[in-house]
Amino acid sequence: MNQLFDRFYRRIGVALGLLILSFTLQAQTPYLKLVAEDTRQPIENANYAYGSKQGISSIDGEISFVYQEDVPLIISHIQYGKLSFTPEEVAEAMKKQVLELSPKSHNLQPVTFLSIHPEAGEQEKMTFRIQDKLAHDAGQVLEQFSAISSIRKSGAYGFDPVLRGFKYDQLNLVIDGTQSATAGCPNRMDPASSQIPLNMIVQAEVLKGPHSLRYGSAFGGTINFKSAPSHFSEQAKLGGRLGSSFETNGSISRSEALVGLSNKAVDLRLFGALSTGDDYTDGDGLSVPARFYRTNFGGKFGFKLSQTQQLHLLVSNNYAKDVDFPALPMDLRKDDTWLLNLGHEALFYKGKLSSWNTTLYATWVDHLMDNFDKEITPRMVDASTAAKTNNAGGRTELRFDLNNDWFFVGTDMRYEKAEGTRERNLLMGPMKGQAMLDNVWQDASIRKNGLFAEYHHQGQGYHLVFSGRLELNHAEAGNPDEKFAKNYSDMSSDLLNPSFSLGGTKTISEHFSMGLWLGSAQRSGGLAERYINFLPIGVDPYEMLGNPELKAETNNQADLVFNYKTDQTAIDLNLFASFVNNYISSEIREDLQPRMSSSPGVRQFVNRDKARLTGFEFSWRQLLTRHWQQVATLAYTHGENTTTDEALPEIPPMEFRYRLVGKFADEKLRTELSYRHSFEQNRIATTYGETKTPAFDLVDLKVSYLLFNRLQATAAVQNLFDKAYYEHLARSVRNAEIRPIYSPGRSFNFSLSYQF
């Protein structure tokens, strides 16, 4: 009998406890803070549904609702998927007022992230990247990645990214997974990276290899610049930032500003930037032409159509003028680019469908270059080229969440067109006084229609991903040049390019995991490779002849990834091997005469049988003490044309980097010592005029301090020991003396940024 009473009292006690807990939770206006399980950072813009209430987490990751028994909580987020929590889990989380979410994403692939800068309203001490948001060229910002170098034809502008030896159209460079720009200049004075509005970019995502095919034809990799998401607030909120910097070597002045106004339905942001620079001196004290002028302005506007739907509009204008390109036969006189991006996002709480994202975009580039400021002896011709390119397209993608699986499926279209005319006014010879017009781009266009899918399976201790893409590529010349066309039987082509990737990550122990990724991607030649009309756009001064009959090249690549991580140490090793069939290269045509007498001959784009690229990236991050952290990286790529047994051109050398970072005074004071060693590059393509590049060492120092949580001051010394050096991918100035473009000598940099 006593046992029966004991059981009865225990049940009554449990019931009373649950009843008290229920009344306690209902009597408050409770909230939960959503945080990432791995980083403990708040998760904003997460949609939630609790009973009849729906909402979006704040910038601090907070959601609020009145607790109810037997009501589950549903969370939906693009990175974390659709998650459902039982009433018991909700009650337990509300005791701690924290709910941890584990990411469901494709980030387990060979991928690297770089935070560009915080958004208005965030604590700036979290990043200390004032130079990034003030930078005028995203290509230079990307060099912070150990696997990325840049082709340099100017000392301060138009840095063209090279990832693991892949470059130009072998890389897929996009904004928010969709938008891109086509260089108007045949010599790529204005590569797509130079058109990125860094004022509104918060993260650069580098997806290495042909393993993520959602954002386009990822032949050698994808570089995705993510813009700042919209922030909505219950009350009207005004915020913004101002920043300015100055570099002594080259008198480089940069300023940028952003102002934003938001409420519960609208988020409006306007931004602008101005950057100017002049000639700088290298480590030998010699002057290098590096004049440039660049402005950027625009806005991003977010509209909350409902609790589950948002509309975004990004408008940006980039304008550059009077930019020196000492390694090219012309300088940039004007480059005027407009970018327009309209996106719609819808989230769903019921069923397997989680989200539906659609984007439409357009890009217009108006480019003018000439040789009027070039010192040429003897000056035989005055030349100028006016060119225009247009990009337009769209993308729509659905995400579905199952129990342990999720997948993306969608379609996209990208259209690019280029037109332009080079005008040559002859100053000497029997044709003196005559003008000649060259049809540079032949009004060429390429249209790509794609279908893609990516499937994720999460198992016990492993994660598998399959990614596939099928793309129809149509190319044609709207105004073919007669002398060009006589070299080919067909000026248009239709090619079907399949791509796929399969890989995954396996957790071996608490601290160690490894992944294997196998991918095969096929891409057709770009506009320059197919239709450029007798212009010197390569490594050497040979004029290049496009080839509309090029076969699509195929990259078969494997990545083996090892990760070791503890609370104090993170070690990553990525080994890769890439085997390219029908590699697009070029060969000299002895039977063709160049248009300009200054060119030694003509090269024609052709398919080579095979090429091979192998290498690795290694990184080691370690917390030495509470205040000190060190980061070491080592990267190397070995490229070879296996048909000719010669090194591939424009392959960067092995490079070692080391950073020692100190954080003090509640992370308001940050110091950084950087060391970089670039090894000698003696594997060169002599048939392209490449020469060996000597090794060099660089040391930089930087200190930043955050005042009043609003004003940040930074002082830095670049190239502390005034080293005279040049990058292997720096083009040479071809005048009386062939000399590469040397990088700047010692420079003192000062910057201020204020956030309100």
C-alpha positions in Angstrom: 0.0 0.0 0.0 2.8 2.4 0.8 4.4 1.7 -2.6 1.1 2.7 -4.2 1.0 5.9 -2.3 4.6 6.6 -3.2 3.9 6.1 -6.9 0.8 8.3 -6.6 2.7 11.1 -4.9 5.6 10.9 -7.4 3.1 11.2 -10.3 1.4 14.1 -8.6 4.8 15.8 -8.1 5.7 15.4 -11.7 2.4 16.7 -12.9 2.6 19.7 -10.6 6.2 20.4 -11.8 5.1 20.3 -15.4 2.1 22.5 -14.6 4.3 25.1 -12.8 6.8 25.0 -15.7 4.0 25.6 -18.2 2.5 28.6 -16.2 6.0 30.0 -15.8 6.8 29.8 -19.5 3.4 31.3 -20.4 3.6 34.1 -17.9 6.8 35.5 -19.5 7.4 36.9 -23.0 10.1 34.3 -23.6 12.7 34.3 -26.4 15.2 31.9 -27.8 18.5 32.9 -29.2 19.5 30.8 -32.3 23.3 30.2 -32.4 25.5 28.1 -34.6 26.7 25.0 -32.9 30.3 25.2 -34.1 31.0 29.0 -33.9 28.4 30.1 -31.2 27.6 33.0 -33.4 23.9 34.2 -33.6 21.9 33.1 -36.7 19.9 35.9 -38.3 17.2 35.7 -41.0 16.0 32.3 -39.9 12.3 31.8 -40.4 10.3 30.1 -37.7 6.8 28.8 -37.2 5.3 28.1 -33.7 1.7 27.3 -33.8 0.0 30.2 -35.5 2.9 32.6 -35.1 5.6 33.0 -37.8 8.6 35.3 -37.8 12.2 35.9 -38.7 15.2 35.9 -36.2 16.7 39.2 -35.5 20.3 40.3 -36.1 21.1 38.9 -32.6 19.5 35.6 -33.6 16.5 36.0 -31.3 12.9 34.7 -31.8 10.0 35.2 -29.4 6.7 33.4 -28.8 4.4 32.3 -26.0 5.1 28.7 -25.0 2.4 26.1 -25.6 2.3 22.5 -24.7 2.3 19.9 -27.5 3.4 22.5 -30.1 6.6 21.9 -32.1 8.9 24.6 -33.3 9.9 24.7 -37.0 13.1 26.5 -38.1 13.9 27.1 -41.8 17.2 28.6 -42.9 19.1 28.4 -46.3 22.2 27.1 -44.5 20.7 25.0 -41.8 17.7 23.6 -43.8 14.3 22.8 -42.3 14.5 21.7 -38.7 11.7 20.5 -36.4 12.0 20.6 -32.6 9.6 18.6 -30.3 7.7 20.4 -27.4 10.1 18.8 -25.0 13.1 20.1 -26.9 11.6 23.5 -27.0 11.0 23.5 -23.2 14.6 22.4 -22.5 16.0 25.1 -24.9 13.9 27.8 -23.3 15.4 27.0 -19.9 18.8 28.0 -21.4 17.3 30.6 -23.7 19.6 29.2 -26.4 18.9 26.8 -29.3 21.9 25.4 -31.2 21.6 24.6 -34.9 24.0 22.4 -36.9 24.6 23.5 -40.5 23.2 21.5 -43.4 25.3 22.8 -46.3 27.7 21.9 -49.1 30.6 23.5 -47.1 32.3 20.1 -46.7 33.6 20.3 -50.2 37.0 21.8 -51.0 36.0 25.3 -50.2 37.5 28.4 -48.5 35.8 31.5 -47.1 37.0 35.0 -46.6 34.9 37.5 -44.6 35.2 40.8 -46.5 33.8 43.2 -43.9 31.0 43.4 -41.3 27.7 44.9 -42.2 26.4 48.2 -40.7 25.4 47.7 -37.1 27.6 44.8 -36.3 30.6 44.9 -33.9 33.5 45.7 -36.2 36.1 44.3 -33.8 35.0 40.8 -35.0 36.9 41.2 -38.3 39.3 44.2 -38.5 39.2 44.1 -42.3 39.0 47.8 -43.1 41.3 47.4 -46.1 39.0 45.0 -47.7 35.9 47.2 -47.8 38.1 50.1 -49.0 39.7 48.1 -51.8 38.9 49.0 -55.3 39.8 45.7 -56.9 38.4 42.4 -55.8 41.1 40.5 -57.6 43.7 42.0 -55.2 41.5 41.0 -52.2 41.3 37.4 -53.5 45.1 37.1 -53.2 44.5 36.6 -49.5 43.6 33.0 -50.4 46.7 30.8 -50.5 45.5 29.1 -53.7 44.9 32.3 -55.7 47.3 34.5 -57.6 46.6 37.3 -60.1 47.7 38.1 -63.6 48.9 41.7 -63.5 49.1 44.0 -66.5 48.9 47.1 -64.3 50.5 48.0 -61.0 47.2 48.8 -59.3 44.2 47.8 -61.3 42.5 44.9 -63.1 44.1 41.9 -61.2 42.9 38.8 -62.9 42.5 35.8 -60.5 44.3 32.5 -61.2 43.1 29.5 -59.0 45.4 26.5 -59.1 46.6 27.4 -62.6 43.0 27.8 -63.9 42.2 31.3 -65.2 39.9 33.4 -67.4 36.8 31.5 -68.5 38.0 28.3 -66.7 36.8 30.0 -63.5 33.2 30.9 -62.8 33.1 34.2 -60.9 29.7 35.3 -59.8 27.8 37.6 -57.4 25.3 35.8 -55.2 25.7 32.7 -57.2 24.3 34.3 -60.4 25.6 37.5 -61.8 28.8 38.1 -63.7 30.4 40.5 -66.1 32.2 40.0 -69.4 35.4 42.0 -69.9 34.9 44.7 -72.6 38.6 44.9 -73.1 40.0 42.0 -75.2 43.1 42.2 -73.0 40.9 42.0 -69.9 41.8 45.4 -68.4 38.4 45.0 -66.8 38.1 41.4 -65.7 34.9 40.3 -63.9 36.7 40.6 -60.5 37.2 44.4 -61.1 33.4 44.9 -61.4 32.6 43.5 -57.9 30.9 46.2 -55.7 33.0 45.4 -52.6 30.9 48.0 -50.5 28.1 45.5 -50.4 30.0 42.2 -50.3 30.4 40.4 -46.9 32.0 37.1 -48.0 34.0 35.6 -50.8 33.4 31.8 -51.2 36.0 29.9 -53.2 34.7 26.5 -54.3 37.8 24.6 -55.7 37.5 22.2 -58.6 34.4 21.0 -60.5 32.6 19.8 -57.4 29.8 22.4 -56.9 27.8 22.9 -60.1 24.8 24.9 -58.8 26.3 28.3 -59.8 27.4 27.6 -63.3 30.0 25.6 -65.2 32.6 25.2 -62.4 35.4 24.0 -64.6 38.4 24.9 -62.5 36.4 26.4 -59.6 33.8 28.9 -58.6 34.4 32.3 -56.8 31.1 33.4 -55.3 30.9 36.9 -53.8 28.0 37.1 -51.4 26.3 40.4 -50.8 24.9 41.6 -47.5 21.5 40.1 -46.7 18.6 42.4 -45.8 18.0 43.2 -42.2 14.5 44.1 -41.0 13.8 45.7 -37.6 10.6 46.2 -35.6 11.4 49.9 -35.1 12.8 52.3 -37.8 16.6 52.0 -37.6 19.3 54.2 -39.2 22.9 53.0 -39.6 25.9 53.2 -41.7 29.7 53.6 -41.9 32.4 55.9 -43.3 35.9 54.9 -44.2 39.1 56.4 -45.6 42.7 55.3 -46.2 45.9 56.6 -47.6 49.0 54.8 -48.9 52.2 56.8 -49.2 53.8 54.8 -52.0 51.7 55.8 -55.0 49.6 58.4 -53.1 46.7 55.9 -53.1 43.6 57.5 -51.5 40.4 55.5 -50.9 37.1 56.5 -49.3 33.8 54.6 -49.0 30.5 55.1 -47.2 27.3 53.3 -46.6 24.0 54.5 -45.1 21.0 52.3 -44.4 17.4 52.7 -43.2 15.3 49.7 -42.2 12.0 48.9 -40.5 9.8 45.8 -40.4 9.0 45.8 -44.1 11.9 47.7 -45.9 15.7 47.7 -45.8 17.3 50.4 -47.9 21.0 50.8 -48.3 23.0 53.3 -50.4 26.8 53.0 -50.9 29.6 54.8 -52.7 33.4 54.8 -53.0 36.2 56.8 -54.6 39.7 55.5 -55.1 42.6 57.2 -56.9 46.3 56.5 -57.2 49.5 57.6 -59.0 52.8 56.1 -60.0 54.7 54.2 -57.3 58.3 53.3 -56.8 59.6 49.7 -56.5 62.3 48.4 -54.2 65.0 49.7 -56.5 63.6 53.2 -56.5 62.3 53.0 -60.0 59.0 54.6 -61.0 56.2 52.2 -62.2 53.2 53.7 -64.1 50.2 53.0 -61.9 47.7 55.9 -62.3 44.1 55.0 -61.8 40.7 56.6 -60.9 37.7 54.5 -59.8 34.3 55.3 -58.4 31.5 53.0 -57.3 28.0 53.8 -56.2 24.7 52.1 -55.9 22.2 50.6 -53.5 20.6 47.4 -52.3 17.0 47.4 -51.4 15.1 44.7 -49.5 11.3 44.4 -49.2 9.6 41.9 -46.9 6.5 40.9 -48.9 5.3 38.6 -46.1 6.7 36.6 -43.2 8.0 34.0 -45.7 8.8 36.1 -48.8 11.4 38.7 -49.6 12.4 40.7 -52.7 15.9 42.1 -53.2 17.2 44.7 -55.7 20.9 45.5 -56.2 22.0 48.3 -58.4 25.6 49.2 -58.9 27.7 51.4 -61.1 31.5 51.1 -61.5 33.4 53.8 -63.3 37.1 53.9 -64.1 39.1 56.3 -66.2 42.8 57.1 -67.1 44.2 53.8 -65.8 47.8 53.0 -66.8 48.5 49.5 -68.2 52.3 49.6 -68.9 52.4 45.9 -70.0 49.7 46.4 -72.7 49.8 48.3 -76.0 47.0 50.6 -74.8 45.8 52.2 -71.5 42.2 52.2 -70.1 40.6 55.5 -71.0 37.1 54.8 -69.7 35.2 51.8 -68.3 31.6 52.4 -67.3 29.7 49.4 -66.0 26.2 49.0 -64.6 25.0 45.9 -62.7 21.3 45.1 -62.0 20.2 42.2 -59.9 16.6 41.3 -58.8 16.0 38.4 -56.5 13.0 36.8 -54.8 13.1 34.3 -51.9 10.2 32.2 -50.6 10.4 29.9 -47.6 7.9 27.1 -46.9 7.1 25.4 -43.5 4.9 22.5 -44.7 5.9 19.6 -46.8 9.3 18.8 -48.2 9.8 22.0 -50.1 11.9 24.4 -48.0 12.8 27.3 -50.2 12.5 28.7 -53.7 15.0 31.3 -54.9 14.8 33.2 -58.2 17.2 35.8 -59.6 17.2 37.9 -62.8 20.2 40.1 -63.7 21.8 42.3 -66.4 25.2 43.8 -66.8 26.3 46.5 -69.2 30.0 47.4 -69.8 31.1 50.4 -71.9 34.9 50.3 -72.4 37.3 52.6 -74.2 41.1 52.2 -74.5 43.8 53.9 -76.5 47.6 54.4 -76.9 47.6 58.2 -76.9 49.6 58.4 -73.6 52.1 55.7 -74.6 55.7 56.7 -75.2 56.4 55.0 -78.5 59.4 55.6 -80.6 58.9 55.7 -83.5 55.1 56.3 -83.2 53.7 54.6 -86.3 50.0 54.5 -85.4 47.4 56.1 -83.0 45.0 53.4 -82.0 41.8 53.3 -79.9 39.3 50.6 -79.2 35.7 51.1 -78.2 34.0 48.0 -76.9 30.7 47.0 -75.2 29.6 43.8 -73.6 26.3 42.8 -72.2 25.3 40.0 -69.8 21.8 38.9 -69.0 20.4 35.9 -67.4 18.5 34.3 -64.6 18.4 31.4 -62.2 15.7 29.6 -60.2 16.4 27.0 -57.5 14.3 24.8 -55.3 15.5 23.2 -52.0 13.8 20.1 -50.6 14.5 18.7 -47.1 13.9 15.1 -46.2 14.7 13.2 -43.0 18.5 12.9 -43.4 18.8 14.2 -46.9 18.3 17.4 -48.8 18.8 18.5 -52.3 18.7 21.4 -54.7 17.3 21.4 -58.2 17.1 24.3 -60.7 17.7 25.8 -64.0 19.6 28.9 -65.2 20.4 30.9 -68.3 23.4 33.2 -69.1 23.7 35.3 -72.2 26.9 37.3 -73.0 27.6 39.4 -76.1 30.6 41.6 -77.1 31.0 44.2 -79.9 33.8 46.6 -80.6 35.9 48.3 -83.2 39.6 49.2 -83.1 40.5 52.4 -85.1 44.1 52.8 -86.3 45.3 56.1 -87.7 48.5 55.5 -89.6 51.2 58.1 -88.9 54.1 56.7 -91.1 54.7 54.8 -94.3 52.9 54.8 -97.6 49.5 54.7 -96.0 50.2 57.7 -93.7 47.0 59.7 -93.0 44.6 56.8 -93.6 42.4 55.2 -90.9 41.7 51.5 -90.6 38.9 49.8 -88.7 39.2 46.4 -87.2 36.2 44.3 -86.1 37.5 43.2 -82.7 34.7 41.1 -81.3 32.6 40.4 -84.5 29.4 41.0 -82.4 29.9 37.5 -81.0 27.6 36.0 -78.4 27.3 32.9 -76.3 24.1 31.6 -74.7 24.2 28.9 -72.0 21.1 27.1 -70.8 21.6 24.8 -67.8 19.9 22.3 -65.6 21.5 21.4 -62.3 20.9 19.3 -59.2 22.8 18.7 -55.9 21.9 15.9 -53.5 23.2 15.6 -49.9 22.9 12.5 -47.7 23.8 12.8 -44.0 24.7 9.5 -42.4 26.2 8.5 -39.1 29.7 9.9 -39.2 29.7 10.7 -43.0 28.3 13.1 -45.5 27.8 12.3 -49.2 27.2 14.8 -52.0 26.3 14.3 -55.7 26.2 17.3 -58.0 25.3 17.3 -61.7 24.8 19.8 -64.5 23.8 19.6 -68.1 24.4 22.7 -70.2 23.6 23.6 -73.8 26.1 26.1 -75.2 25.3 28.1 -78.3 27.8 30.5 -79.9 27.7 32.7 -83.0 29.2 35.8 -84.6 26.6 38.4 -85.5 29.0 40.4 -87.7 31.8 38.1 -88.8 35.0 39.6 -90.3 35.7 38.3 -93.8 39.4 37.7 -93.2 38.6 35.8 -90.0 35.8 33.7 -91.4 37.8 32.4 -94.4 39.8 30.3 -91.9 36.7 28.3 -90.8 33.9 26.4 -92.3 31.4 27.2 -89.6 31.2 30.4 -87.5 28.6 29.1 -85.0 28.4 26.0 -82.8 26.0 24.1 -80.5 27.6 22.0 -77.8 26.1 19.9 -75.0 28.3 20.0 -71.9 27.7 17.5 -69.1 29.3 17.8 -65.7 29.1 15.8 -62.5 30.7 15.4 -59.1 30.5 12.7 -56.4 32.2 13.0 -53.0 31.9 13.0 -49.3 33.5 13.4 -45.9 34.0 10.7 -43.3 34.5 11.4 -39.6 37.3 9.1 -38.5 37.6 10.2 -34.9 36.6 13.1 -32.6 39.3 15.3 -34.1 40.1 13.8 -37.5 38.1 13.6 -40.8 38.8 13.0 -44.4 37.0 13.6 -47.7 37.3 12.4 -51.3 35.8 14.3 -54.2 35.7 13.1 -57.9 34.5 15.5 -60.6 34.3 15.9 -64.3 33.3 19.2 -65.9 33.1 20.2 -69.5 33.2 23.7 -70.8 33.2 25.3 -74.3 35.5 28.2 -75.2 34.8 31.7 -74.2 34.2 34.7 -76.5 37.9 35.5 -76.8 38.9 31.9 -77.4 36.3 31.6 -80.2 36.1 35.0 -81.8 38.9 37.4 -80.9 40.1 38.9 -84.2 43.9 39.4 -84.5 44.6 41.1 -81.2 47.6 40.5 -78.8 45.8 39.3 -75.7 48.2 36.5 -74.5 51.4 36.2 -72.5 53.5 37.2 -75.5 52.9 40.0 -78.1 51.6 37.6 -80.8 48.2 38.5 -82.1 45.5 35.9 -81.2 43.1 34.4 -83.6 39.9 33.0 -82.2 38.6 29.6 -83.2 34.8 29.0 -83.3 35.5 25.3 -84.1 37.1 24.6 -80.8 36.0 21.4 -79.0 34.9 21.6 -75.4 37.6 20.9 -72.9 37.1 18.5 -70.0 38.5 18.6 -66.5 38.6 15.3 -64.7 39.7 16.1 -61.1 40.1 14.4 -57.8 40.5 16.1 -54.4 41.6 14.3 -51.3 41.0 16.4 -48.1 42.3 15.8 -44.6 41.1 17.8 -41.5 42.4 17.7 -38.0 40.8 20.0 -35.4 41.0 20.5 -31.7 40.1 23.5 -29.5 43.6 24.9 -30.1 44.6 23.6 -33.5 43.2 23.2 -37.0 45.2 21.5 -39.8 43.9 21.1 -43.3 45.5 19.4 -46.3 44.0 19.3 -49.8 45.7 17.2 -52.5 44.4 17.6 -56.0 45.0 16.1 -59.4 43.4 17.5 -62.6 43.6 15.8 -66.0 42.3 18.0 -68.8 41.3 16.6 -72.2 41.1 18.8 -75.3 43.0 21.5 -73.4 42.4 24.9 -75.1 45.8 26.4 -75.9 47.4 28.1 -79.0 49.9 27.5 -81.7 51.8 29.8 -84.1 50.4 30.2 -87.6 53.3 30.9 -89.9 51.0 31.4 -92.9 49.1 34.4 -91.3 50.3 38.0 -91.1 49.6 40.2 -88.1 47.6 43.4 -88.4 50.1 45.4 -86.5 53.8 45.6 -87.5 54.8 45.6 -83.8 53.6 42.0 -83.4 56.0 39.1 -84.2 53.2 36.9 -85.7 49.8 35.2 -85.1 48.7 32.6 -82.7 45.5 30.6 -83.2 43.5 29.0 -80.4 43.5 25.2 -80.7 42.8 22.1 -78.7 45.7 20.3 -77.3 45.4 16.6 -76.5 46.0 16.6 -72.8 47.2 18.7 -69.9 47.8 17.9 -66.2 47.7 20.0 -63.1 48.5 18.6 -59.7 49.3 20.2 -56.3 48.2 20.9 -52.8 47.2 23.4 -50.2 48.2 23.1 -46.6 47.1 25.3 -43.7 47.8 25.2 -39.9 45.9 27.5 -37.5 46.9 27.4 -33.8 45.9 29.3 -30.7 49.2 29.9 -28.9 47.7 31.7 -25.9 44.5 33.6 -25.1 46.0 36.6 -27.0 48.1 35.1 -29.7 47.2 33.0 -32.8 49.4 31.9 -35.7 48.4 30.8 -39.2 50.7 29.1 -41.7 49.8 28.1 -45.3 51.7 26.4 -48.1 50.3 26.1 -51.7 51.8 24.6 -54.9 50.5 23.8 -58.4 52.4 21.8 -61.0 51.1 22.3 -64.6 52.2 20.5 -67.7 51.2 20.2 -71.3 51.5 16.5 -71.6 51.2 16.7 -75.4 54.3 18.8 -75.8 56.0 17.9 -72.4 56.3 21.6 -71.6 55.2 23.5 -68.5 51.8 25.2 -68.8 52.1 29.0 -69.0 51.2 31.3 -66.1 51.4 28.8 -63.3 52.3 30.6 -60.0 55.3 29.2 -57.9 55.1 27.5 -54.6 54.3 30.0 -51.8 54.5 29.9 -48.0 52.7 32.4 -45.8 52.8 33.0 -42.1 50.8 35.3 -39.9 51.1 36.0 -36.2 48.0 37.8 -34.8 47.6 39.3 -31.4 44.3 40.4 -29.8 44.3 42.5 -26.7 42.0 44.9 -24.7 38.9 42.8 -25.2 39.9 42.3 -28.9 39.8 46.1 -29.5 43.6 46.1 -30.2 44.9 43.8 -32.8 48.4 43.4 -34.1 49.6 41.4 -37.1 52.9 40.3 -38.4 52.8 38.8 -41.9 55.6 36.9 -43.7 55.5 35.6 -47.3 58.0 33.6 -49.2 57.5 33.0 -52.9 59.8 30.3 -54.3 61.6 30.5 -57.5 59.5 29.6 -60.6 61.8 27.8 -63.0 59.1 25.6 -64.6 58.2 28.0 -67.5 56.7 27.8 -71.0 59.6 29.2 -73.1 57.5 28.9 -76.3 55.2 31.6 -74.8 58.2 33.9 -73.9 58.0 33.1 -70.2 61.2 33.7 -68.1 62.2 32.4 -64.7 61.1 34.3 -61.7 63.4 34.6 -58.7 62.3 33.9 -55.1 61.5 36.7 -52.8 60.6 37.4 -49.1 58.1 40.0 -47.8 57.3 41.2 -44.3 54.3 43.4 -43.4 53.2 44.9 -40.1 49.8 46.1 -39.1 48.1 47.4 -35.9 44.4 48.2 -35.5 42.5 49.7 -32.6 38.8 50.1 -32.0 37.8 53.3 -30.2 34.4 53.6 -28.5 33.1 50.5 -30.4 32.6 52.9 -33.4 35.9 54.3 -34.7 38.6 52.0 -35.9 42.1 53.2 -36.7 44.6 51.1 -38.6 48.3 51.7 -39.4 50.4 49.3 -41.5 53.8 49.0 -43.2 53.8 46.9 -46.4 57.1 45.5 -47.8 58.9 46.5 -44.6 62.4 45.9 -45.9 61.8 47.7 -49.3 62.3 44.5 -51.3 62.6 44.8 -55.1 60.5 42.0 -56.5 57.9 41.0 -59.0 55.2 38.3 -59.2 55.6 35.5 -61.7 52.2 36.4 -63.2 53.1 40.0 -63.7 53.3 40.8 -67.4 56.4 42.6 -68.8 56.7 46.1 -70.1 57.9 45.8 -73.7 59.8 48.9 -74.8 63.5 49.5 -75.2 64.1 47.2 -72.2 61.8 44.2 -71.4 61.2 44.5 -67.7 58.4 42.9 -65.6 56.0 45.1 -63.6 57.7 45.3 -60.2 55.5 45.5 -57.2 55.6 48.5 -54.8 58.5 49.1 -52.5 57.9 50.1 -48.8 54.6 51.8 -48.2 53.0 53.2 -45.1 49.2 52.9 -44.9 46.8 54.7 -42.6 43.0 54.2 -42.4 40.0 55.2 -40.4 36.5 53.8 -40.3 33.5 55.0 -38.4 30.3 53.1 -37.9 27.0 54.4 -36.7 
